[in-house]
């Protein structure tokens, strides 16, 4: 799902560029479940989905980068579009980068690192079983 969203953003961004401008996009995203325990009991369970996009605008040998927090919806394109004026202004302020070397052929690389954990329900049950009978107040340092 995020791959298709990124491809839509890249295609739309291509149409927003001025002559002599180019870009790169770098996406980092995660989907994580979590459980918080306190005194041997589940206190909070939930999930986190977050995505950050580094947009690098390039003109000639100059480049400027901005990181955006994506929501995964239609607002992301507006966010990209709104970031362009500041990036264009930054390009006027920076010097040429003598080390900037970009491929002329567009390409995509991807690394997906799925977790290899047991199901969340099994882990919670194991942790609760291990915590059963533990005297929590006895493990706390005495108040000073």
Buried (B, 14 or more C-beta within 10 A) or exposed (E): EBEEBBEEBBEEBEEEBEEEBBBBBEBEBEEEEEBEBEEBEEEEEEEEEEBEBEBBBBBEBBBBBBEBEBEEEEEBBEBBEEBBEEBBEBBEEEEEEEEEEEEEEEEEEEEEEEEEEEEEEEEBEEBBEEEEEEEEEEEEEEEE
